[in-house]
C-alpha cells in the first residue's frame, strides 16, 4: 500500500478507489494557522481536517495492516485505561 504525502493533496485531486481526494480549500482555525506558518518555512504544510479524514478513510478501506495497527494501539490504550481503574 502507498502512504500519500501532504503534497499529494495539494497538487491536484486524486482518485483512489472509491475515495476522491480533493484539494478544495477549507477553513483553517487560528490555532491551525500558527502550525501552518511554522511548517511553511520547511516547505511542508499540514493536511487539512478534510484531507486527513479522506486519507484515513482510504487507508481503513484499503490497507488491512493499517487497520491492524490502529486496532492494536486501541487495545493497548483500552487495557491501560481499564487496568488503572482496578
PyMOL Python script that loads the backbone (N, CA, C, O; Angstrom):
from pymol import cmd

cmd.read_pdbstr("""\
ATOM      1  N   UNK A   1       0.835  -1.181   0.000  1.00  0.00           N
ATOM      2  CA  UNK A   1       0.000   0.000   0.000  1.00  0.00           C
ATOM      3  C   UNK A   1       0.880   1.244   0.000  1.00  0.00           C
ATOM      4  O   UNK A   1       2.066   1.178   0.324  1.00  0.00           O
ATOM      5  N   UNK A   2       0.293   2.366  -0.363  1.00  0.00           N
ATOM      6  CA  UNK A   2       1.024   3.611  -0.502  1.00  0.00           C
ATOM      7  C   UNK A   2       0.531   4.626   0.506  1.00  0.00           C
ATOM      8  O   UNK A   2      -0.675   4.816   0.667  1.00  0.00           O
ATOM      9  N   UNK A   3       1.455   5.276   1.184  1.00  0.00           N
ATOM     10  CA  UNK A   3       1.123   6.373   2.077  1.00  0.00           C
ATOM     11  C   UNK A   3       1.344   7.666   1.316  1.00  0.00           C
ATOM     12  O   UNK A   3       2.438   7.918   0.812  1.00  0.00           O
ATOM     13  N   UNK A   4       0.302   8.487   1.232  1.00  0.00           N
ATOM     14  CA  UNK A   4       0.377   9.725   0.467  1.00  0.00           C
ATOM     15  C   UNK A   4       0.995  10.836   1.300  1.00  0.00           C
ATOM     16  O   UNK A   4       0.719  10.955   2.494  1.00  0.00           O
ATOM     17  N   UNK A   5       1.824  11.643   0.671  1.00  0.00           N
ATOM     18  CA  UNK A   5       2.425  12.789   1.334  1.00  0.00           C
ATOM     19  C   UNK A   5       1.453  13.963   1.299  1.00  0.00           C
ATOM     20  O   UNK A   5       0.506  13.946   0.513  1.00  0.00           O
ATOM     21  N   UNK A   6       1.664  14.984   2.134  1.00  0.00           N
ATOM     22  CA  UNK A   6       0.806  16.163   2.078  1.00  0.00           C
ATOM     23  C   UNK A   6       0.788  16.814   0.698  1.00  0.00           C
ATOM     24  O   UNK A   6      -0.231  17.380   0.302  1.00  0.00           O
ATOM     25  N   UNK A   7       1.897  16.745  -0.041  1.00  0.00           N
ATOM     26  CA  UNK A   7       1.937  17.342  -1.371  1.00  0.00           C
ATOM     27  C   UNK A   7       0.956  16.651  -2.320  1.00  0.00           C
ATOM     28  O   UNK A   7       0.447  17.278  -3.249  1.00  0.00           O
ATOM     29  N   UNK A   8       0.694  15.390  -2.096  1.00  0.00           N
ATOM     30  CA  UNK A   8      -0.254  14.670  -2.953  1.00  0.00           C
ATOM     31  C   UNK A   8      -1.639  15.286  -2.865  1.00  0.00           C
ATOM     32  O   UNK A   8      -2.420  15.211  -3.814  1.00  0.00           O
ATOM     33  N   UNK A   9      -1.944  15.893  -1.726  1.00  0.00           N
ATOM     34  CA  UNK A   9      -3.253  16.503  -1.549  1.00  0.00           C
ATOM     35  C   UNK A   9      -3.296  17.942  -2.041  1.00  0.00           C
ATOM     36  O   UNK A   9      -4.376  18.462  -2.322  1.00  0.00           O
ATOM     37  N   UNK A  10      -2.162  18.586  -2.148  1.00  0.00           N
ATOM     38  CA  UNK A  10      -2.168  19.993  -2.514  1.00  0.00           C
ATOM     39  C   UNK A  10      -1.910  20.232  -3.996  1.00  0.00           C
ATOM     40  O   UNK A  10      -2.233  21.308  -4.500  1.00  0.00           O
ATOM     41  N   UNK A  11      -1.346  19.277  -4.703  1.00  0.00           N
ATOM     42  CA  UNK A  11      -1.016  19.485  -6.108  1.00  0.00           C
ATOM     43  C   UNK A  11      -2.227  19.352  -7.035  1.00  0.00           C
ATOM     44  O   UNK A  11      -2.437  20.199  -7.903  1.00  0.00           O
ATOM     45  N   UNK A  12      -3.019  18.302  -6.858  1.00  0.00           N
ATOM     46  CA  UNK A  12      -4.167  18.066  -7.719  1.00  0.00           C
ATOM     47  C   UNK A  12      -5.085  17.043  -7.080  1.00  0.00           C
ATOM     48  O   UNK A  12      -4.643  16.291  -6.211  1.00  0.00           O
ATOM     49  N   UNK A  13      -6.362  16.987  -7.482  1.00  0.00           N
ATOM     50  CA  UNK A  13      -7.251  15.956  -6.947  1.00  0.00           C
ATOM     51  C   UNK A  13      -6.783  14.579  -7.413  1.00  0.00           C
ATOM     52  O   UNK A  13      -6.345  14.411  -8.551  1.00  0.00           O
ATOM     53  N   UNK A  14      -6.882  13.613  -6.530  1.00  0.00           N
ATOM     54  CA  UNK A  14      -6.511  12.240  -6.847  1.00  0.00           C
ATOM     55  C   UNK A  14      -7.733  11.353  -6.713  1.00  0.00           C
ATOM     56  O   UNK A  14      -8.595  11.604  -5.871  1.00  0.00           O
ATOM     57  N   UNK A  15      -7.814  10.324  -7.534  1.00  0.00           N
ATOM     58  CA  UNK A  15      -8.888   9.350  -7.423  1.00  0.00           C
ATOM     59  C   UNK A  15      -8.265   8.063  -6.927  1.00  0.00           C
ATOM     60  O   UNK A  15      -7.456   7.459  -7.631  1.00  0.00           O
ATOM     61  N   UNK A  16      -8.620   7.634  -5.740  1.00  0.00           N
ATOM     62  CA  UNK A  16      -8.088   6.417  -5.150  1.00  0.00           C
ATOM     63  C   UNK A  16      -9.267   5.505  -4.839  1.00  0.00           C
ATOM     64  O   UNK A  16      -9.982   5.744  -3.866  1.00  0.00           O
ATOM     65  N   UNK A  17      -9.485   4.469  -5.638  1.00  0.00           N
ATOM     66  CA  UNK A  17     -10.598   3.567  -5.392  1.00  0.00           C
ATOM     67  C   UNK A  17     -11.897   4.322  -5.441  1.00  0.00           C
ATOM     68  O   UNK A  17     -12.189   5.002  -6.425  1.00  0.00           O
ATOM     69  N   UNK A  18     -12.694   4.210  -4.371  1.00  0.00           N
ATOM     70  CA  UNK A  18     -13.973   4.903  -4.291  1.00  0.00           C
ATOM     71  C   UNK A  18     -13.869   6.240  -3.573  1.00  0.00           C
ATOM     72  O   UNK A  18     -14.873   6.927  -3.390  1.00  0.00           O
ATOM     73  N   UNK A  19     -12.659   6.614  -3.164  1.00  0.00           N
ATOM     74  CA  UNK A  19     -12.467   7.855  -2.413  1.00  0.00           C
ATOM     75  C   UNK A  19     -11.815   8.887  -3.306  1.00  0.00           C
ATOM     76  O   UNK A  19     -10.757   8.633  -3.882  1.00  0.00           O
ATOM     77  N   UNK A  20     -12.431  10.042  -3.426  1.00  0.00           N
ATOM     78  CA  UNK A  20     -11.824  11.133  -4.166  1.00  0.00           C
ATOM     79  C   UNK A  20     -11.105  12.020  -3.175  1.00  0.00           C
ATOM     80  O   UNK A  20     -11.710  12.524  -2.228  1.00  0.00           O
ATOM     81  N   UNK A  21      -9.829  12.209  -3.388  1.00  0.00           N
ATOM     82  CA  UNK A  21      -9.043  13.061  -2.523  1.00  0.00           C
ATOM     83  C   UNK A  21      -9.053  14.457  -3.118  1.00  0.00           C
ATOM     84  O   UNK A  21      -8.439  14.701  -4.157  1.00  0.00           O
ATOM     85  N   UNK A  22      -9.739  15.359  -2.469  1.00  0.00           N
ATOM     86  CA  UNK A  22      -9.985  16.690  -3.003  1.00  0.00           C
ATOM     87  C   UNK A  22      -8.943  17.687  -2.527  1.00  0.00           C
ATOM     88  O   UNK A  22      -8.369  17.545  -1.447  1.00  0.00           O
ATOM     89  N   UNK A  23      -8.711  18.693  -3.349  1.00  0.00           N
ATOM     90  CA  UNK A  23      -7.831  19.785  -2.941  1.00  0.00           C
ATOM     91  C   UNK A  23      -8.630  21.055  -2.698  1.00  0.00           C
ATOM     92  O   UNK A  23      -8.064  22.149  -2.680  1.00  0.00           O
ATOM     93  N   UNK A  24      -9.943  20.922  -2.510  1.00  0.00           N
ATOM     94  CA  UNK A  24     -10.754  22.110  -2.295  1.00  0.00           C
ATOM     95  C   UNK A  24     -10.345  22.794  -0.996  1.00  0.00           C
ATOM     96  O   UNK A  24     -10.040  22.126  -0.007  1.00  0.00           O
ATOM     97  N   UNK A  25     -10.340  24.133  -0.998  1.00  0.00           N
ATOM     98  CA  UNK A  25      -9.908  24.856   0.197  1.00  0.00           C
ATOM     99  C   UNK A  25     -10.883  24.667   1.349  1.00  0.00           C
ATOM    100  O   UNK A  25     -12.090  24.539   1.139  1.00  0.00           O
ATOM    101  N   UNK A  26     -10.360  24.651   2.552  1.00  0.00           N
ATOM    102  CA  UNK A  26     -11.190  24.558   3.741  1.00  0.00           C
ATOM    103  C   UNK A  26     -10.784  25.670   4.692  1.00  0.00           C
ATOM    104  O   UNK A  26      -9.707  26.249   4.557  1.00  0.00           O
ATOM    105  N   UNK A  27     -11.642  25.964   5.645  1.00  0.00           N
ATOM    106  CA  UNK A  27     -11.368  26.999   6.618  1.00  0.00           C
ATOM    107  C   UNK A  27     -10.351  26.487   7.636  1.00  0.00           C
ATOM    108  O   UNK A  27     -10.470  25.367   8.132  1.00  0.00           O
ATOM    109  N   UNK A  28      -9.372  27.299   7.938  1.00  0.00           N
ATOM    110  CA  UNK A  28      -8.343  26.937   8.897  1.00  0.00           C
ATOM    111  C   UNK A  28      -8.520  27.799  10.138  1.00  0.00           C
ATOM    112  O   UNK A  28      -8.607  29.023  10.038  1.00  0.00           O
ATOM    113  N   UNK A  29      -8.572  27.169  11.306  1.00  0.00           N
ATOM    114  CA  UNK A  29      -8.725  27.916  12.546  1.00  0.00           C
ATOM    115  C   UNK A  29      -7.437  28.657  12.874  1.00  0.00           C
ATOM    116  O   UNK A  29      -6.388  28.382  12.291  1.00  0.00           O
ATOM    117  N   UNK A  30      -7.524  29.600  13.812  1.00  0.00           N
ATOM    118  CA  UNK A  30      -6.342  30.384  14.156  1.00  0.00           C
ATOM    119  C   UNK A  30      -5.252  29.506  14.760  1.00  0.00           C
ATOM    120  O   UNK A  30      -4.069  29.772  14.551  1.00  0.00           O
ATOM    121  N   UNK A  31      -5.624  28.461  15.509  1.00  0.00           N
ATOM    122  CA  UNK A  31      -4.600  27.576  16.070  1.00  0.00           C
ATOM    123  C   UNK A  31      -3.926  26.774  14.973  1.00  0.00           C
ATOM    124  O   UNK A  31      -2.732  26.486  15.061  1.00  0.00           O
ATOM    125  N   UNK A  32      -4.678  26.406  13.931  1.00  0.00           N
ATOM    126  CA  UNK A  32      -4.094  25.690  12.810  1.00  0.00           C
ATOM    127  C   UNK A  32      -3.213  26.607  11.970  1.00  0.00           C
ATOM    128  O   UNK A  32      -2.242  26.157  11.362  1.00  0.00           O
ATOM    129  N   UNK A  33      -3.550  27.883  11.938  1.00  0.00           N
ATOM    130  CA  UNK A  33      -2.775  28.838  11.150  1.00  0.00           C
ATOM    131  C   UNK A  33      -1.348  28.938  11.656  1.00  0.00           C
ATOM    132  O   UNK A  33      -0.412  29.001  10.859  1.00  0.00           O
ATOM    133  N   UNK A  34      -1.167  28.953  12.972  1.00  0.00           N
ATOM    134  CA  UNK A  34       0.189  29.047  13.507  1.00  0.00           C
ATOM    135  C   UNK A  34       0.994  27.799  13.165  1.00  0.00           C
ATOM    136  O   UNK A  34       2.191  27.894  12.892  1.00  0.00           O
ATOM    137  N   UNK A  35       0.358  26.633  13.175  1.00  0.00           N
ATOM    138  CA  UNK A  35       1.052  25.402  12.783  1.00  0.00           C
ATOM    139  C   UNK A  35       1.409  25.453  11.308  1.00  0.00           C
ATOM    140  O   UNK A  35       2.487  25.010  10.912  1.00  0.00           O
ATOM    141  N   UNK A  36       0.513  25.988  10.498  1.00  0.00           N
ATOM    142  CA  UNK A  36       0.761  26.106   9.066  1.00  0.00           C
ATOM    143  C   UNK A  36       1.931  27.053   8.799  1.00  0.00           C
ATOM    144  O   UNK A  36       2.797  26.749   7.978  1.00  0.00           O
ATOM    145  N   UNK A  37       1.964  28.190   9.481  1.00  0.00           N
ATOM    146  CA  UNK A  37       3.061  29.142   9.295  1.00  0.00           C
ATOM    147  C   UNK A  37       4.386  28.562   9.758  1.00  0.00           C
ATOM    148  O   UNK A  37       5.418  28.798   9.131  1.00  0.00           O
ATOM    149  N   UNK A  38       4.368  27.809  10.841  1.00  0.00           N
ATOM    150  CA  UNK A  38       5.598  27.210  11.354  1.00  0.00           C
ATOM    151  C   UNK A  38       6.161  26.186  10.373  1.00  0.00           C
ATOM    152  O   UNK A  38       7.377  26.061  10.231  1.00  0.00           O
ATOM    153  N   UNK A  39       5.267  25.449   9.690  1.00  0.00           N
ATOM    154  CA  UNK A  39       5.738  24.417   8.773  1.00  0.00           C
ATOM    155  C   UNK A  39       6.038  24.966   7.381  1.00  0.00           C
ATOM    156  O   UNK A  39       6.717  24.303   6.596  1.00  0.00           O
ATOM    157  N   UNK A  40       5.544  26.171   7.058  1.00  0.00           N
ATOM    158  CA  UNK A  40       5.759  26.699   5.716  1.00  0.00           C
ATOM    159  C   UNK A  40       7.225  27.009   5.444  1.00  0.00           C
ATOM    160  O   UNK A  40       7.651  27.002   4.290  1.00  0.00           O
ATOM    161  N   UNK A  41       7.996  27.278   6.482  1.00  0.00           N
ATOM    162  CA  UNK A  41       9.412  27.552   6.279  1.00  0.00           C
ATOM    163  C   UNK A  41      10.152  26.312   5.801  1.00  0.00           C
ATOM    164  O   UNK A  41      11.193  26.426   5.154  1.00  0.00           O
ATOM    165  N   UNK A  42       9.629  25.121   6.112  1.00  0.00           N
ATOM    166  CA  UNK A  42      10.254  23.881   5.660  1.00  0.00           C
ATOM    167  C   UNK A  42       9.711  23.451   4.300  1.00  0.00           C
ATOM    168  O   UNK A  42      10.193  22.477   3.721  1.00  0.00           O
ATOM    169  N   UNK A  43       8.712  24.167   3.786  1.00  0.00           N
ATOM    170  CA  UNK A  43       8.127  23.807   2.500  1.00  0.00           C
ATOM    171  C   UNK A  43       7.031  22.760   2.611  1.00  0.00           C
ATOM    172  O   UNK A  43       6.444  22.378   1.599  1.00  0.00           O
ATOM    173  N   UNK A  44       6.744  22.290   3.818  1.00  0.00           N
ATOM    174  CA  UNK A  44       5.699  21.311   4.042  1.00  0.00           C
ATOM    175  C   UNK A  44       4.513  21.976   4.712  1.00  0.00           C
ATOM    176  O   UNK A  44       4.680  22.877   5.534  1.00  0.00           O
ATOM    177  N   UNK A  45       3.329  21.538   4.367  1.00  0.00           N
ATOM    178  CA  UNK A  45       2.133  22.062   5.000  1.00  0.00           C
ATOM    179  C   UNK A  45       1.339  20.895   5.577  1.00  0.00           C
ATOM    180  O   UNK A  45       1.300  19.822   4.974  1.00  0.00           O
ATOM    181  N   UNK A  46       0.708  21.085   6.729  1.00  0.00           N
ATOM    182  CA  UNK A  46      -0.082  20.001   7.312  1.00  0.00           C
ATOM    183  C   UNK A  46      -1.347  19.772   6.499  1.00  0.00           C
ATOM    184  O   UNK A  46      -1.820  20.661   5.790  1.00  0.00           O
ATOM    185  N   UNK A  47      -1.879  18.576   6.614  1.00  0.00           N
ATOM    186  CA  UNK A  47      -3.143  18.262   5.958  1.00  0.00           C
ATOM    187  C   UNK A  47      -4.260  19.026   6.646  1.00  0.00           C
ATOM    188  O   UNK A  47      -4.200  19.274   7.850  1.00  0.00           O
ATOM    189  N   UNK A  48      -5.267  19.393   5.892  1.00  0.00           N
ATOM    190  CA  UNK A  48      -6.460  19.972   6.500  1.00  0.00           C
ATOM    191  C   UNK A  48      -7.223  18.834   7.167  1.00  0.00           C
ATOM    192  O   UNK A  48      -6.923  17.661   6.945  1.00  0.00           O
ATOM    193  N   UNK A  49      -8.198  19.184   7.972  1.00  0.00           N
ATOM    194  CA  UNK A  49      -9.019  18.171   8.639  1.00  0.00           C
ATOM    195  C   UNK A  49      -9.679  17.269   7.595  1.00  0.00           C
ATOM    196  O   UNK A  49      -9.694  16.047   7.747  1.00  0.00           O
ATOM    197  N   UNK A  50     -10.219  17.868   6.545  1.00  0.00           N
ATOM    198  CA  UNK A  50     -10.899  17.109   5.494  1.00  0.00           C
ATOM    199  C   UNK A  50      -9.923  16.182   4.759  1.00  0.00           C
ATOM    200  O   UNK A  50     -10.259  15.035   4.463  1.00  0.00           O
ATOM    201  N   UNK A  51      -8.733  16.674   4.470  1.00  0.00           N
ATOM    202  CA  UNK A  51      -7.746  15.850   3.771  1.00  0.00           C
ATOM    203  C   UNK A  51      -7.310  14.665   4.636  1.00  0.00           C
ATOM    204  O   UNK A  51      -7.154  13.550   4.139  1.00  0.00           O
ATOM    205  N   UNK A  52      -7.116  14.915   5.931  1.00  0.00           N
ATOM    206  CA  UNK A  52      -6.745  13.837   6.839  1.00  0.00           C
ATOM    207  C   UNK A  52      -7.864  12.805   6.913  1.00  0.00           C
ATOM    208  O   UNK A  52      -7.602  11.602   6.905  1.00  0.00           O
ATOM    209  N   UNK A  53      -9.098  13.265   6.984  1.00  0.00           N
ATOM    210  CA  UNK A  53     -10.243  12.354   7.034  1.00  0.00           C
ATOM    211  C   UNK A  53     -10.301  11.489   5.779  1.00  0.00           C
ATOM    212  O   UNK A  53     -10.522  10.281   5.868  1.00  0.00           O
ATOM    213  N   UNK A  54     -10.106  12.091   4.621  1.00  0.00           N
ATOM    214  CA  UNK A  54     -10.140  11.339   3.368  1.00  0.00           C
ATOM    215  C   UNK A  54      -9.005  10.317   3.299  1.00  0.00           C
ATOM    216  O   UNK A  54      -9.207   9.189   2.849  1.00  0.00           O
ATOM    217  N   UNK A  55      -7.831  10.708   3.739  1.00  0.00           N
ATOM    218  CA  UNK A  55      -6.692   9.783   3.730  1.00  0.00           C
ATOM    219  C   UNK A  55      -6.928   8.625   4.692  1.00  0.00           C
ATOM    220  O   UNK A  55      -6.639   7.474   4.366  1.00  0.00           O
ATOM    221  N   UNK A  56      -7.454   8.930   5.883  1.00  0.00           N
ATOM    222  CA  UNK A  56      -7.732   7.876   6.864  1.00  0.00           C
ATOM    223  C   UNK A  56      -8.788   6.909   6.342  1.00  0.00           C
ATOM    224  O   UNK A  56      -8.643   5.695   6.490  1.00  0.00           O
ATOM    225  N   UNK A  57      -9.846   7.434   5.734  1.00  0.00           N
ATOM    226  CA  UNK A  57     -10.887   6.560   5.182  1.00  0.00           C
ATOM    227  C   UNK A  57     -10.315   5.654   4.093  1.00  0.00           C
ATOM    228  O   UNK A  57     -10.634   4.466   4.032  1.00  0.00           O
ATOM    229  N   UNK A  58      -9.483   6.215   3.250  1.00  0.00           N
ATOM    230  CA  UNK A  58      -8.849   5.420   2.195  1.00  0.00           C
ATOM    231  C   UNK A  58      -8.025   4.290   2.810  1.00  0.00           C
ATOM    232  O   UNK A  58      -8.126   3.143   2.376  1.00  0.00           O
ATOM    233  N   UNK A  59      -7.218   4.606   3.808  1.00  0.00           N
ATOM    234  CA  UNK A  59      -6.389   3.584   4.436  1.00  0.00           C
ATOM    235  C   UNK A  59      -7.224   2.536   5.154  1.00  0.00           C
ATOM    236  O   UNK A  59      -6.909   1.348   5.089  1.00  0.00           O
ATOM    237  N   UNK A  60      -8.274   2.951   5.832  1.00  0.00           N
ATOM    238  CA  UNK A  60      -9.148   1.996   6.527  1.00  0.00           C
ATOM    239  C   UNK A  60      -9.800   1.041   5.536  1.00  0.00           C
ATOM    240  O   UNK A  60      -9.905  -0.157   5.802  1.00  0.00           O
ATOM    241  N   UNK A  61     -10.237   1.563   4.401  1.00  0.00           N
ATOM    242  CA  UNK A  61     -10.907   0.728   3.400  1.00  0.00           C
ATOM    243  C   UNK A  61      -9.946  -0.162   2.628  1.00  0.00           C
ATOM    244  O   UNK A  61     -10.344  -1.234   2.172  1.00  0.00           O
ATOM    245  N   UNK A  62      -8.693   0.250   2.470  1.00  0.00           N
ATOM    246  CA  UNK A  62      -7.801  -0.435   1.537  1.00  0.00           C
ATOM    247  C   UNK A  62      -6.532  -1.038   2.138  1.00  0.00           C
ATOM    248  O   UNK A  62      -5.794  -1.724   1.429  1.00  0.00           O
ATOM    249  N   UNK A  63      -6.258  -0.806   3.410  1.00  0.00           N
ATOM    250  CA  UNK A  63      -4.998  -1.274   3.987  1.00  0.00           C
ATOM    251  C   UNK A  63      -5.266  -2.014   5.298  1.00  0.00           C
ATOM    252  O   UNK A  63      -5.420  -1.397   6.352  1.00  0.00           O
ATOM    253  N   UNK A  64      -5.319  -3.347   5.215  1.00  0.00           N
ATOM    254  CA  UNK A  64      -5.619  -4.137   6.410  1.00  0.00           C
ATOM    255  C   UNK A  64      -4.525  -3.999   7.460  1.00  0.00           C
ATOM    256  O   UNK A  64      -4.813  -4.081   8.654  1.00  0.00           O
ATOM    257  N   UNK A  65      -3.280  -3.792   7.049  1.00  0.00           N
ATOM    258  CA  UNK A  65      -2.205  -3.605   8.019  1.00  0.00           C
ATOM    259  C   UNK A  65      -2.412  -2.316   8.812  1.00  0.00           C
ATOM    260  O   UNK A  65      -2.139  -2.281  10.012  1.00  0.00           O
ATOM    261  N   UNK A  66      -2.885  -1.270   8.164  1.00  0.00           N
ATOM    262  CA  UNK A  66      -3.184  -0.012   8.846  1.00  0.00           C
ATOM    263  C   UNK A  66      -4.262  -0.235   9.902  1.00  0.00           C
ATOM    264  O   UNK A  66      -4.142   0.247  11.029  1.00  0.00           O
ATOM    265  N   UNK A  67      -5.312  -0.964   9.538  1.00  0.00           N
ATOM    266  CA  UNK A  67      -6.397  -1.251  10.473  1.00  0.00           C
ATOM    267  C   UNK A  67      -5.879  -2.111  11.628  1.00  0.00           C
ATOM    268  O   UNK A  67      -6.238  -1.876  12.781  1.00  0.00           O
ATOM    269  N   UNK A  68      -5.044  -3.097  11.329  1.00  0.00           N
ATOM    270  CA  UNK A  68      -4.467  -3.940  12.384  1.00  0.00           C
ATOM    271  C   UNK A  68      -3.639  -3.106  13.362  1.00  0.00           C
ATOM    272  O   UNK A  68      -3.718  -3.307  14.574  1.00  0.00           O
ATOM    273  N   UNK A  69      -2.848  -2.173  12.835  1.00  0.00           N
ATOM    274  CA  UNK A  69      -2.026  -1.306  13.677  1.00  0.00           C
ATOM    275  C   UNK A  69      -2.896  -0.404  14.548  1.00  0.00           C
ATOM    276  O   UNK A  69      -2.620  -0.236  15.736  1.00  0.00           O
ATOM    277  N   UNK A  70      -3.949   0.181  13.962  1.00  0.00           N
ATOM    278  CA  UNK A  70      -4.873   1.013  14.735  1.00  0.00           C
ATOM    279  C   UNK A  70      -5.553   0.200  15.827  1.00  0.00           C
ATOM    280  O   UNK A  70      -5.686   0.659  16.962  1.00  0.00           O
ATOM    281  N   UNK A  71      -5.985  -1.016  15.478  1.00  0.00           N
ATOM    282  CA  UNK A  71      -6.679  -1.860  16.452  1.00  0.00           C
ATOM    283  C   UNK A  71      -5.740  -2.241  17.595  1.00  0.00           C
ATOM    284  O   UNK A  71      -6.149  -2.227  18.756  1.00  0.00           O
ATOM    285  N   UNK A  72      -4.501  -2.576  17.288  1.00  0.00           N
ATOM    286  CA  UNK A  72      -3.531  -2.928  18.327  1.00  0.00           C
ATOM    287  C   UNK A  72      -3.299  -1.743  19.272  1.00  0.00           C
ATOM    288  O   UNK A  72      -3.234  -1.918  20.489  1.00  0.00           O
ATOM    289  N   UNK A  73      -3.176  -0.542  18.704  1.00  0.00           N
ATOM    290  CA  UNK A  73      -2.982   0.659  19.526  1.00  0.00           C
ATOM    291  C   UNK A  73      -4.217   0.934  20.378  1.00  0.00           C
ATOM    292  O   UNK A  73      -4.102   1.323  21.540  1.00  0.00           O
ATOM    293  N   UNK A  74      -5.391   0.732  19.799  1.00  0.00           N
ATOM    294  CA  UNK A  74      -6.642   0.913  20.538  1.00  0.00           C
ATOM    295  C   UNK A  74      -6.714  -0.065  21.713  1.00  0.00           C
ATOM    296  O   UNK A  74      -7.041   0.328  22.833  1.00  0.00           O
ATOM    297  N   UNK A  75      -6.408  -1.340  21.455  1.00  0.00           N
ATOM    298  CA  UNK A  75      -6.459  -2.339  22.523  1.00  0.00           C
ATOM    299  C   UNK A  75      -5.463  -2.024  23.633  1.00  0.00           C
ATOM    300  O   UNK A  75      -5.780  -2.170  24.813  1.00  0.00           O
ATOM    301  N   UNK A  76      -4.270  -1.597  23.262  1.00  0.00           N
ATOM    302  CA  UNK A  76      -3.258  -1.230  24.251  1.00  0.00           C
ATOM    303  C   UNK A  76      -3.748  -0.068  25.113  1.00  0.00           C
ATOM    304  O   UNK A  76      -3.606  -0.093  26.335  1.00  0.00           O
ATOM    305  N   UNK A  77      -4.319   0.937  24.480  1.00  0.00           N
ATOM    306  CA  UNK A  77      -4.838   2.094  25.200  1.00  0.00           C
ATOM    307  C   UNK A  77      -6.019   1.699  26.090  1.00  0.00           C
ATOM    308  O   UNK A  77      -6.122   2.149  27.231  1.00  0.00           O
ATOM    309  N   UNK A  78      -6.895   0.866  25.566  1.00  0.00           N
ATOM    310  CA  UNK A  78      -8.066   0.412  26.316  1.00  0.00           C
ATOM    311  C   UNK A  78      -7.644  -0.367  27.557  1.00  0.00           C
ATOM    312  O   UNK A  78      -8.147  -0.125  28.654  1.00  0.00           O
ATOM    313  N   UNK A  79      -6.722  -1.298  27.377  1.00  0.00           N
ATOM    314  CA  UNK A  79      -6.259  -2.121  28.503  1.00  0.00           C
ATOM    315  C   UNK A  79      -5.525  -1.260  29.541  1.00  0.00           C
ATOM    316  O   UNK A  79      -5.660  -1.499  30.741  1.00  0.00           O
ATOM    317  N   UNK A  80      -4.761  -0.276  29.098  1.00  0.00           N
ATOM    318  CA  UNK A  80      -4.068   0.613  30.028  1.00  0.00           C
ATOM    319  C   UNK A  80      -5.071   1.439  30.818  1.00  0.00           C
ATOM    320  O   UNK A  80      -4.904   1.633  32.022  1.00  0.00           O
ATOM    321  N   UNK A  81      -6.108   1.924  30.152  1.00  0.00           N
ATOM    322  CA  UNK A  81      -7.116   2.747  30.826  1.00  0.00           C
ATOM    323  C   UNK A  81      -7.956   1.924  31.803  1.00  0.00           C
ATOM    324  O   UNK A  81      -8.285   2.391  32.894  1.00  0.00           O
ATOM    325  N   UNK A  82      -8.296   0.714  31.412  1.00  0.00           N
ATOM    326  CA  UNK A  82      -9.147  -0.098  32.291  1.00  0.00           C
ATOM    327  C   UNK A  82      -8.352  -0.732  33.430  1.00  0.00           C
ATOM    328  O   UNK A  82      -8.916  -0.983  34.495  1.00  0.00           O
ATOM    329  N   UNK A  83      -7.070  -0.995  33.240  1.00  0.00           N
ATOM    330  CA  UNK A  83      -6.267  -1.574  34.314  1.00  0.00           C
ATOM    331  C   UNK A  83      -5.965  -0.536  35.399  1.00  0.00           C
ATOM    332  O   UNK A  83      -5.745  -0.899  36.554  1.00  0.00           O
ATOM    333  N   UNK A  84      -5.953   0.741  35.040  1.00  0.00           N
ATOM    334  CA  UNK A  84      -5.726   1.805  36.021  1.00  0.00           C
ATOM    335  C   UNK A  84      -6.922   1.989  36.949  1.00  0.00           C
ATOM    336  O   UNK A  84      -6.773   2.517  38.051  1.00  0.00           O
ATOM    337  N   UNK A  85      -8.102   1.560  36.517  1.00  0.00           N
ATOM    338  CA  UNK A  85      -9.311   1.739  37.307  1.00  0.00           C
ATOM    339  C   UNK A  85      -9.544   0.587  38.269  1.00  0.00           C
ATOM    340  O   UNK A  85     -10.429   0.659  39.121  1.00  0.00           O
ATOM    341  N   UNK A  86      -8.762  -0.466  38.143  1.00  0.00           N
ATOM    342  CA  UNK A  86      -8.949  -1.633  39.034  1.00  0.00           C
ATOM    343  C   UNK A  86      -8.271  -1.463  40.353  1.00  0.00           C
ATOM    344  O   UNK A  86      -8.338  -2.352  41.201  1.00  0.00           O
TER     345      UNK A  86
END
""", "prot")
cmd.dss("prot")
cmd.show_as("cartoon", "prot")
cmd.util.cbc("prot")
cmd.orient("prot")
